[in-house]
Amino acid sequence: MVELKTLEKLRIEKDRCKGCEYCVALCPKSVLEMSRELNARGVHYVRLIDPENCTSCMVCAIMCPDVCIEVYK
């Protein structure tokens, strides 16, 4: 049996992000930060900066008021 691994731990809908930073502040591993680029709303959106240390704990997705983060385990 072949085991497949996904490299993607988070999917972020950057144009839905309003830049509230809840996910950044509450991430227990500090693997998220706000980008320097602007999204379609004209705000800095969240991005994953350290995928290797992301534990897929889902805190970011649960706290996101705009439901723009999906977590994969």
Residue, then its C-alpha position, 0 to 999 in steps of 0.5 A: m500500500v502506498e501512503l500519500k502525503t500532502l505538503e499543504k497544511l493550510r489553505i488560505e483564501k487571501d482575498r477573503c481575509k480582512g486582516c484581523e490577525y486573530c489567527v496570528a495572535l493565537c497560533p501556538k506555534s507562531v507559524l503565521e504572519m501578515s503578508r506585506e502584500l495587499n489582497a483584493r480588499g486592500v489589506h494585508y492578509v495572513r500567510l503561513i511562514d513555517p509549514e514544517n512547524c505547523t501542527s494542524c491544530m486548527v486554532c487559526a481556522i476556528m478563530c477566523p471570523d471570515v472562514c478563510i483558512e482550511v486546515y489539512k492533517 
